[in-house]
Amino acid sequence: MTLTTFLKEHQAKLKTTQKLVVRDLDETSKNVFVAYVDENAKSYDVQLILDS
């Protein structure tokens, strides 16, 4: 799946996520990040891995 296809298929969900608050962002190792995201009473830990 390409990024363009993913974005088209998940457009509605992505609009909702743009309104969420990132409470904290930590770099756990080089190019690996964990974001703590809050949505009302729910909290999510989101891991981002950058391949550079």
MMTF fields as JSON, N, C-alpha, C and O atoms, coordinates in Angstrom:
{
  "mmtfVersion": "1.0.0",
  "mmtfProducer": "UNKNOWN",
  "numBonds": 207,
  "numAtoms": 208,
  "numGroups": 52,
  "numChains": 1,
  "numModels": 1,
  "chainsPerModel": [1],
  "groupsPerChain": [52],
  "chainIdList": ["A"],
  "bondAtomList": [4, 2, 8, 6, 12, 10, 16, 14, 20, 18, 24, 22, 28, 26, 32, 30, 36, 34, 40, 38, 44, 42, 48, 46, 52, 50, 56, 54, 60, 58, 64, 62, 68, 66, 72, 70, 76, 74, 80, 78, 84, 82, 88, 86, 92, 90, 96, 94, 100, 98, 104, 102, 108, 106, 112, 110, 116, 114, 120, 118, 124, 122, 128, 126, 132, 130, 136, 134, 140, 138, 144, 142, 148, 146, 152, 150, 156, 154, 160, 158, 164, 162, 168, 166, 172, 170, 176, 174, 180, 178, 184, 182, 188, 186, 192, 190, 196, 194, 200, 198, 204, 202],
  "bondOrderList": [1, 1, 1, 1, 1, 1, 1, 1, 1, 1, 1, 1, 1, 1, 1, 1, 1, 1, 1, 1, 1, 1, 1, 1, 1, 1, 1, 1, 1, 1, 1, 1, 1, 1, 1, 1, 1, 1, 1, 1, 1, 1, 1, 1, 1, 1, 1, 1, 1, 1, 1],
  "groupList": [{"groupName": "MET", "atomNameList": ["N", "CA", "C", "O"], "elementList": ["N", "C", "C", "O"], "formalChargeList": [0, 0, 0, 0], "bondAtomList": [1, 0, 2, 1, 3, 2], "bondOrderList": [1, 1, 2], "singleLetterCode": "M", "chemCompType": "L-PEPTIDE LINKING"}, {"groupName": "THR", "atomNameList": ["N", "CA", "C", "O"], "elementList": ["N", "C", "C", "O"], "formalChargeList": [0, 0, 0, 0], "bondAtomList": [1, 0, 2, 1, 3, 2], "bondOrderList": [1, 1, 2], "singleLetterCode": "T", "chemCompType": "L-PEPTIDE LINKING"}, {"groupName": "LEU", "atomNameList": ["N", "CA", "C", "O"], "elementList": ["N", "C", "C", "O"], "formalChargeList": [0, 0, 0, 0], "bondAtomList": [1, 0, 2, 1, 3, 2], "bondOrderList": [1, 1, 2], "singleLetterCode": "L", "chemCompType": "L-PEPTIDE LINKING"}, {"groupName": "PHE", "atomNameList": ["N", "CA", "C", "O"], "elementList": ["N", "C", "C", "O"], "formalChargeList": [0, 0, 0, 0], "bondAtomList": [1, 0, 2, 1, 3, 2], "bondOrderList": [1, 1, 2], "singleLetterCode": "F", "chemCompType": "L-PEPTIDE LINKING"}, {"groupName": "LYS", "atomNameList": ["N", "CA", "C", "O"], "elementList": ["N", "C", "C", "O"], "formalChargeList": [0, 0, 0, 0], "bondAtomList": [1, 0, 2, 1, 3, 2], "bondOrderList": [1, 1, 2], "singleLetterCode": "K", "chemCompType": "L-PEPTIDE LINKING"}, {"groupName": "GLU", "atomNameList": ["N", "CA", "C", "O"], "elementList": ["N", "C", "C", "O"], "formalChargeList": [0, 0, 0, 0], "bondAtomList": [1, 0, 2, 1, 3, 2], "bondOrderList": [1, 1, 2], "singleLetterCode": "E", "chemCompType": "L-PEPTIDE LINKING"}, {"groupName": "HIS", "atomNameList": ["N", "CA", "C", "O"], "elementList": ["N", "C", "C", "O"], "formalChargeList": [0, 0, 0, 0], "bondAtomList": [1, 0, 2, 1, 3, 2], "bondOrderList": [1, 1, 2], "singleLetterCode": "H", "chemCompType": "L-PEPTIDE LINKING"}, {"groupName": "GLN", "atomNameList": ["N", "CA", "C", "O"], "elementList": ["N", "C", "C", "O"], "formalChargeList": [0, 0, 0, 0], "bondAtomList": [1, 0, 2, 1, 3, 2], "bondOrderList": [1, 1, 2], "singleLetterCode": "Q", "chemCompType": "L-PEPTIDE LINKING"}, {"groupName": "ALA", "atomNameList": ["N", "CA", "C", "O"], "elementList": ["N", "C", "C", "O"], "formalChargeList": [0, 0, 0, 0], "bondAtomList": [1, 0, 2, 1, 3, 2], "bondOrderList": [1, 1, 2], "singleLetterCode": "A", "chemCompType": "L-PEPTIDE LINKING"}, {"groupName": "VAL", "atomNameList": ["N", "CA", "C", "O"], "elementList": ["N", "C", "C", "O"], "formalChargeList": [0, 0, 0, 0], "bondAtomList": [1, 0, 2, 1, 3, 2], "bondOrderList": [1, 1, 2], "singleLetterCode": "V", "chemCompType": "L-PEPTIDE LINKING"}, {"groupName": "ARG", "atomNameList": ["N", "CA", "C", "O"], "elementList": ["N", "C", "C", "O"], "formalChargeList": [0, 0, 0, 0], "bondAtomList": [1, 0, 2, 1, 3, 2], "bondOrderList": [1, 1, 2], "singleLetterCode": "R", "chemCompType": "L-PEPTIDE LINKING"}, {"groupName": "ASP", "atomNameList": ["N", "CA", "C", "O"], "elementList": ["N", "C", "C", "O"], "formalChargeList": [0, 0, 0, 0], "bondAtomList": [1, 0, 2, 1, 3, 2], "bondOrderList": [1, 1, 2], "singleLetterCode": "D", "chemCompType": "L-PEPTIDE LINKING"}, {"groupName": "SER", "atomNameList": ["N", "CA", "C", "O"], "elementList": ["N", "C", "C", "O"], "formalChargeList": [0, 0, 0, 0], "bondAtomList": [1, 0, 2, 1, 3, 2], "bondOrderList": [1, 1, 2], "singleLetterCode": "S", "chemCompType": "L-PEPTIDE LINKING"}, {"groupName": "ASN", "atomNameList": ["N", "CA", "C", "O"], "elementList": ["N", "C", "C", "O"], "formalChargeList": [0, 0, 0, 0], "bondAtomList": [1, 0, 2, 1, 3, 2], "bondOrderList": [1, 1, 2], "singleLetterCode": "N", "chemCompType": "L-PEPTIDE LINKING"}, {"groupName": "TYR", "atomNameList": ["N", "CA", "C", "O"], "elementList": ["N", "C", "C", "O"], "formalChargeList": [0, 0, 0, 0], "bondAtomList": [1, 0, 2, 1, 3, 2], "bondOrderList": [1, 1, 2], "singleLetterCode": "Y", "chemCompType": "L-PEPTIDE LINKING"}, {"groupName": "ILE", "atomNameList": ["N", "CA", "C", "O"], "elementList": ["N", "C", "C", "O"], "formalChargeList": [0, 0, 0, 0], "bondAtomList": [1, 0, 2, 1, 3, 2], "bondOrderList": [1, 1, 2], "singleLetterCode": "I", "chemCompType": "L-PEPTIDE LINKING"}],
  "groupTypeList": [0, 1, 2, 1, 1, 3, 2, 4, 5, 6, 7, 8, 4, 2, 4, 1, 1, 7, 4, 2, 9, 9, 10, 11, 2, 11, 5, 1, 12, 4, 13, 9, 3, 9, 8, 14, 9, 11, 5, 13, 8, 4, 12, 14, 11, 9, 7, 2, 15, 2, 11, 12],
  "groupIdList": [1, 2, 3, 4, 5, 6, 7, 8, 9, 10, 11, 12, 13, 14, 15, 16, 17, 18, 19, 20, 21, 22, 23, 24, 25, 26, 27, 28, 29, 30, 31, 32, 33, 34, 35, 36, 37, 38, 39, 40, 41, 42, 43, 44, 45, 46, 47, 48, 49, 50, 51, 52],
  "secStructList": [7, 7, 2, 2, 2, 2, 2, 2, 2, 6, 2, 2, 2, 2, 2, 2, 2, 6, 6, 7, 3, 3, 3, 3, 3, 3, 3, 3, 3, 6, 6, 3, 3, 3, 3, 3, 3, 3, 3, 6, 6, 3, 3, 3, 3, 3, 3, 3, 3, 7, 7, 7],
  "xCoordList": [0.848, 0.0, 0.898, 1.867, 0.563, 1.328, 0.772, -0.346, 1.545, 1.101, -0.122, -1.044, -0.138, -1.279, -2.558, -3.608, -2.482, -3.639, -4.104, -5.302, -3.165, -3.503, -4.229, -5.247, -3.71, -4.315, -5.727, -6.619, -5.937, -7.269, -8.253, -9.397, -7.818, -8.702, -9.04, -10.087, -8.174, -8.352, -8.565, -8.278, -9.055, -9.208, -10.09, -9.728, -11.221, -12.125, -11.473, -11.575, -10.813, -10.157, -9.0, -8.771, -8.281, -7.169, -7.647, -6.956, -8.814, -9.365, -9.662, -9.44, -10.158, -10.436, -9.143, -9.087, -8.12, -6.87, -6.139, -5.331, -6.402, -5.759, -6.178, -5.487, -7.299, -7.817, -7.281, -7.518, -6.57, -6.075, -4.851, -4.131, -4.63, -3.526, -2.396, -2.619, -1.189, -0.006, 0.494, 0.985, 0.365, 0.728, 2.238, 2.761, 2.945, 4.398, 4.964, 4.278, 6.219, 6.903, 8.322, 9.069, 8.7, 10.027, 10.745, 10.144, 12.036, 12.87, 13.514, 14.415, 13.04, 13.507, 14.856, 15.634, 15.127, 16.439, 16.521, 15.558, 17.659, 17.827, 16.726, 16.549, 15.988, 14.91, 13.713, 12.906, 13.589, 12.434, 11.789, 12.432, 10.51, 9.8, 8.544, 7.934, 8.165, 6.892, 6.135, 6.634, 4.917, 4.049, 2.903, 2.344, 2.564, 1.453, 0.306, 0.393, -0.767, -1.865, -3.14, -3.488, -3.826, -5.057, -6.268, -6.264, -7.31, -8.6, -9.679, -10.096, -10.124, -11.082, -10.52, -9.459, -11.197, -10.743, -9.759, -9.208, -9.535, -8.643, -7.244, -7.089, -6.242, -4.861, -4.204, -4.414, -3.416, -2.76, -1.259, -0.82, -0.477, 0.96, 1.201, 0.85, 1.804, 1.999, 3.487, 4.194, 3.975, 5.39, 5.615, 4.925, 6.6, 6.985, 8.426, 9.301, 8.676, 10.033, 10.374, 9.71, 11.405, 11.822, 12.993, 13.982, 12.882, 13.95, 14.617, 14.066, 15.805, 16.471, 17.762, 18.436],
  "yCoordList": [-1.171, 0.0, 1.24, 1.324, 2.175, 3.42, 4.409, 4.244, 5.416, 6.449, 7.172, 7.487, 7.435, 8.119, 7.303, 7.86, 6.008, 5.126, 5.121, 5.214, 5.012, 5.024, 6.309, 6.268, 7.446, 8.738, 8.854, 9.379, 8.369, 8.418, 7.534, 7.931, 6.338, 5.394, 5.831, 5.453, 6.618, 6.989, 8.489, 9.018, 9.168, 10.616, 11.092, 12.053, 10.453, 10.883, 10.713, 11.593, 9.594, 9.342, 10.321, 10.764, 10.657, 11.591, 12.989, 13.694, 13.394, 14.699, 14.733, 15.751, 13.634, 13.549, 13.602, 14.279, 12.913, 12.867, 14.206, 14.46, 15.054, 16.365, 17.218, 18.175, 16.885, 17.651, 17.137, 17.77, 16.014, 15.434, 16.186, 16.821, 16.1, 16.802, 15.817, 14.765, 16.17, 15.398, 15.97, 17.097, 15.181, 15.627, 15.668, 16.571, 14.696, 14.621, 13.839, 13.015, 14.11, 13.41, 13.121, 14.044, 11.85, 11.434, 10.713, 9.934, 10.981, 10.208, 9.103, 9.356, 7.862, 6.74, 6.203, 5.689, 6.321, 6.025, 6.8, 7.457, 6.725, 7.526, 7.223, 6.079, 8.267, 8.183, 7.342, 6.935, 7.078, 6.354, 7.251, 7.65, 7.562, 8.495, 7.841, 6.994, 8.243, 7.837, 9.107, 9.978, 9.207, 10.352, 9.882, 8.805, 10.696, 10.401, 11.311, 12.532, 10.708, 11.453, 11.247, 10.12, 12.342, 12.28, 12.571, 13.488, 11.759, 11.97, 11.828, 10.721, 12.97, 12.992, 12.182, 12.526, 11.123, 10.324, 9.222, 8.54, 9.044, 7.992, 8.565, 9.739, 7.718, 8.115, 7.021, 5.831, 7.437, 6.497, 6.755, 7.904, 5.689, 5.787, 5.419, 4.326, 6.346, 6.163, 6.149, 7.093, 5.081, 4.994, 5.362, 4.873, 6.238, 6.658, 6.257, 6.569, 5.572, 5.177, 5.807, 5.547, 6.629, 7.292, 6.544, 6.263, 6.229, 5.553, 6.581, 6.996, 6.996, 8.05, 7.59, 8.366],
  "zCoordList": [0.0, 0.0, 0.0, 0.755, -0.842, -0.895, 0.131, 0.619, 0.447, 1.378, 0.832, 1.584, -0.459, -1.082, -0.915, -0.597, -1.124, -0.972, 0.478, 0.748, 1.409, 2.829, 3.208, 3.898, 2.762, 3.09, 2.528, 3.195, 1.309, 0.709, 1.468, 1.691, 1.867, 2.545, 3.968, 4.495, 4.595, 6.001, 6.195, 7.27, 5.19, 5.222, 6.382, 7.061, 6.625, 7.702, 9.072, 9.926, 9.274, 10.558, 10.773, 11.899, 9.723, 9.84, 10.228, 10.962, 9.747, 10.128, 11.622, 12.276, 12.161, 13.598, 14.401, 15.428, 13.96, 14.714, 14.714, 15.606, 13.746, 13.714, 14.904, 15.251, 15.533, 16.667, 18.005, 19.034, 18.021, 19.264, 19.768, 18.998, 21.075, 21.709, 22.008, 22.606, 21.587, 21.954, 23.274, 23.328, 24.338, 25.677, 25.855, 26.507, 25.28, 25.44, 24.263, 23.658, 23.951, 22.87, 23.334, 23.66, 23.368, 23.816, 22.694, 21.955, 22.575, 21.65, 22.473, 23.272, 22.272, 23.086, 22.622, 23.426, 21.346, 20.773, 19.463, 19.068, 18.794, 17.584, 16.567, 16.147, 16.178, 15.187, 15.629, 14.793, 16.92, 17.461, 18.514, 19.485, 18.31, 19.172, 19.721, 19.068, 20.93, 21.517, 21.839, 22.552, 21.305, 21.572, 22.456, 22.247, 23.438, 24.334, 23.924, 24.051, 23.43, 22.822, 23.639, 23.99, 23.935, 24.721, 23.848, 23.026, 24.052, 23.397, 24.465, 24.803, 24.99, 26.101, 27.264, 27.785, 27.684, 28.825, 28.416, 29.281, 27.138, 26.653, 26.404, 26.067, 26.576, 26.313, 25.471, 25.705, 24.502, 23.596, 23.582, 23.637, 23.508, 23.292, 21.836, 21.392, 21.101, 19.666, 19.386, 19.739, 18.749, 18.432, 16.973, 16.078, 16.749, 15.4, 15.165, 15.972, 14.073, 13.718, 12.372, 11.369, 12.359, 11.137, 10.526, 11.203, 9.273, 8.541, 7.671, 6.651, 8.066, 7.297, 6.685, 6.008]
}
